[in-house]
Amino acid sequence: MSTKSFSSRKGVLAGGNWIIDQVKIVDVFPQRESLANILSQSAGTGGAPYNVLVDLAKLGVDFPLWGAGLVGKDPLGASILEDCSRNKIDTRFLKSTAEAPTSYTDVMTEKADGKRTFFHLRGANALWKGADIDFSKTKARLFHLGYLLLLDALDEPDVKFGSKAARLLAAAQDAGLKTSVDVVSEDSDRFSKVVSPALKYVDFCILNEIEAGKTAGFKIRQPDGQLDTVSLRHAAGALLQKGVRELVVIHFPEGAFARTRKGEDVWQPSLKLPAKYIAGAAGAGDAFCAGALLGFHEDWELKKCVQTGVAAAAASLSDPTCTQGMKPLAACEALVKKYGYRAALEPED
């Protein structure tokens, strides 16, 4: 891919899971055959492309946004297309099908700490192969794909590329776009089989600590729940060794860590938010991703990219849905001034 081709491009094209999240705040997550009380409920965006693009729109970016994927020909699908129109997201690559319903997720969010449990209908997302994207007809600079492990057709093996997702990412790179991926936090052993082949065709790999650990084969959390910063760095290095071209960013509630192929490391603590500020953690990872992608698109210094990611994540935490808490970039940056950062992450040697 030529630098000239990339620099002449502008905008973000995001493809993958389009989901309606039905967020329910519960007093406690119950044991089986027990009852929990639903204290409130709301509907919102879900899925990597939907969340990231809406977040970018709310951040106030001045570059174009495109969505790609598949929704059902039903009221939920229609609501997604209408929402994209409101947020000026181009839907030429976002198609509708009568073969499956629009995907949705019941997100059970515990009031005390914002922890979430998901009940998911894969729906139309399971059918999407990305074949309707003509990368030669988009001027987008970045192609963001997510979530791997939750896109059945793209998670299938491919003889030449290792997976169908890898083939799609390779096509984007061949057309002159830079690529990024996100992964779903699944409790399985599929990470190395499904995610690893795609990493050879990824410029920016943005994962949380659970996904990074499972893909790279490291336990990033110690038994007491503390971050193992040594394993964290090893995991980032292992992901680069698997083929990620430019950099790996691993985000977690305490902050984020980025490592480039050139050997640059950046540690960034998250904001020191009061407990009463946090309404729910749904969408915080995608909000971080949106902030980081904004920086990558604008070719900012890596530290600023990661700082924008944690500021955007902080904004997202103010609302139980994935994107309704997002604010313009200046307001996100104001949160940093108001609350400050947590104590610095101290890596162990």
N, C-alpha and C positions, 0 to 999 in steps of 0.2 A: 504494500500500500504506500503510495507516495505521500509525502508530507504536504505537497501542494494540493493534492486532491482533498485531503482532510481539512486543510485550512480554508478552502473555498466553500466548505459545507457549513450549514447552520441548522440547529434544531435537534430535538430528541424524538426518536421513534421508539416506542415501547410496546412490546408484544408479550402475550402469555395469558395469564389468568384474569378474567373479568368476572367479578363476584359481587353480589350484594351481601354485605354483612348485616345480620340482624343481631344487634348487640343487646344483651340482657345483663343488667347489673343484679347480682344475686348476693344475699347476705352471707352465704357460705356455699362451697361446693360440696354436695352431699355424697355420702357413701351410697352404694347401690341399695335400691329399694327404700331410700330415705328421701325426705322432702327438703327443698330449699325454696326460699321466697324470692320471687322476682320483684325487685324494688323499683326498677324503671327499665324502659326499653326504647331503642331507637334504631333506625336503619341508616346504613352508610356504605361507603365504597369499600371494596375488598379486592385483593389481587395485586400483584406487582405493577403491571402497567397502569391500571386504573388509579391506584394510590399515588404512584410516583408522578404521573402526568397531572393529576389534580393538584398535588402538592406543589409542583413546579408552577402551575398556573396561579395558585394562591400566593406563592413567593413573589410573583410579579415579573417573571422572566420576559425578556423582550425577543425571544426567539420562538420559532414555530414548534408545535407539538403534534405528533401523530400517534394514533392508537392502532394496534393490530391484534386480532384475535377473533373469537367467535362467541356470540350470545344467542339465546333462543328467541324465537318469534313469539314472545309473550310479554306481559306487562313489565316484568323485571328487566328484560332486554331492552324494551322501549325506554325505560327510565334511565338506563345506562347511556343510550344514544342521546337522549335529551340532555343529560348531565354533561356529556362531552360537548355538546353544542353550546351550552351555557358557559363552559370554561374554555371555549375556542380551541378544542382539541379536534383535529382533522380525523374523521372516521372512515376514510376511503379504504383502509385495510382492515376495518372492523366489520365483519360480516354477521348476518343473522341466518339461523338454520331452524327448520321445523323438525329436525331429527333428534333434538335433545333440548331440555329446558335450560334456561339461564342458570348458571351456577350460583349457589348461595351457601352461606355459613351461619350457623347459630353460634355466636360468640358469648360464652358464659364468663362474665367478668366478676371476680370477687371484689366486693366493695372495699374491704380493709386494705388490700395491697395491690389491686389492679391485675392480679394474675388471671390468665385467660385459659379456657378450655374450649376446643373447637369441635363442632359437629358439622361436617362438610358434605355437600352434594356436588360432585364434580361436574355433572351436566355437560353443557356444550364445550367446555374447556378441554374435555377428554378427547374430543374429535379434532381439535385444531392442529394442523400440520405446518402452518406457516407458508404453504405453497402459494397463497394469494398475495404475498408480498413481492413486489417487483422492486428490488433494491436499486435498480438502474433508474427508476422513476421517482426517487426521493432524493432530496438534497440534504437529508438529515446528517448531522455530524456524528451522533451516537445512536447505537441500537442497544436498548436494554431489554433483556429477556428474563422472565421469571414467572412462576417459580419452577425450576427444575425439580423433579420428583413429584410434581403435581400436574404434569401435562402428559397424559398417557401416550398420545401419539408421538410426541417429541422425545419421550423417554425411551422409546423403542430402540433396539440396536440397529446400527447401520454398518454394513460390511466395510465401507471405505473410511468413514469418519469415526466410527465407534458408537455414535448415537445420532438420531435424527436431529436433535438439538444442535449437536456439533456441526452437522451439515449446514443447518440454517445459519449458524454464527459464521461459518466459513464463507458462506455466500455474501453475508453482510460485509465482512472484511474485504473480500475480493472486489466489492463494489466501491470501496473507499471509506466505509464507515468504521469507527472504532466501536468495540462491543463491550458490554458489561452484563453480568449475570447475578441473579439472586436465587436462593434455594429455600425450600420450605423446611421448617424444623420438624422433621419426621423421625419417629423412633423406629429405625430400621437399620439394616446392614446394606442398603442399596447405594449409599453415597459414592463409594469408590467405583461401582459399576456404572452408575448413571451420570454422576457429576464429573468424574475425572476425565472422560473423553472430551467433554466440552471445553475444558480448561485450556486446551491447546489453541483454541480459537477465541480466547477472551483477552481483552486488553486490561479491563478493570474488574477484578473479582471482589464483590462486596458481600460478606457473609457475617452472621452473628457467631458468637463463640461456640455454640453448639454445633452449627452446621460446619464451621471450619474444622473443629475437632474431629467430627465424624468423617469428613472427607479426607483429611490429612492423616488420621489415625493417631491423634493425641487427645489426652484428657486435659482440657484447659481449666476445669474447675477441680479444686482440691476437695477431699471428702467433707471438709467443713464449709464448703461453698465459696471459699476465697479463690480469686484468680491465681492460676499458676502462670506467672509471667514468662517463665522459661519455656513451658510448653506452648504458650501463646506465640512466642517468637518462632519456635521450631515449626509450628503449624503453618504460619505465614510463609516461612521458607520452603516448606514442603509443597505448598500450593504453587509457589513460583516454579519449583522443580517439575511440577506436573504440567507446566507449559504456559501459565499466565504470562502474558507478554510484558506488561508494564508494572502493575502494582496490585497488591492485595490489601484490602481494608477489612479488618475484623472489628465489629462493633459489639458492645455489651453494655449493660446498665451503668457500669462505672465509667464508661468512656469509649475510646476506640484506639486501635493501633494500626498503623499503615507501614508497609514495607515495600520498597520499590525494587525492581530488578537491578538497579544500579547500586543497591545497598543502603539506601536512605531509610532510616526508621523515624517514625513520628508517633509519639504518645500524646493522647489528648483526653483529659478527664471530662466527664459530663458535668452538667450544671448541678449546683447544690440546691435542689428544689425542695421546698417543704412538703411533707406528706400530704397535706390538705390540697396542694396544687394538683396532684396527680389524680386524674379522673379515670384513666385507663391506659394500658400500654399497647392496645391494639393499634397497629399502624406506625409505631415509633421507629421500627426498623426501616420501613419504606420511606418514612420522613427523613431519616438519616441519609438514606440512599439518594433521595431527591436533592438534598443539600449538597452532598458530595458530587453528584453528577452535574449540578449547576457549576460547581467549581472546576470540574474537569472540562466541561464544555467551554468555559471562559478562560481556560489555561491558567488558572490561579496557582500560586504556590501550594504545595501539598498540605502544609499546616493550615492554611486558610480554608482549603477544601474540607478538611476534617472538622475544623471548628464550625464551619457552616452546617455540616452534618449534625453535630451535637446540638446546635442551636435550633435547627429545624425539628429534631427529635423532641426537644424540650417543649416546643410549641405544641406538637402533636399530643403530648401527654396531658394537656389541659382539657381534653375532651374524650369521652369513651369511644367515639367512633374513630375510624382511621384517618380521616382528613379534615374534619370540621374544626379541629383545633389549630390548623395551619394558618399562619399569618404572613403578611408581606415580609420580605427579607429584613427591612429596617426594624420591624417589630420583633423579629426573632433575635436580632442582634441586641435589641434593648433588653431582652431577657437575660443575656449574659451580663450586662451591666447591673441589672437589678439583683440577680441571685449569685453571680460569680460561679467559679468552677469548684468542684470537689478538690480535695487534697490531691496533689500530683501523684500519678501512678509511679511507683518506685520499682523499676525492674530489678530483679535479682540477677547477679552475674553468675 
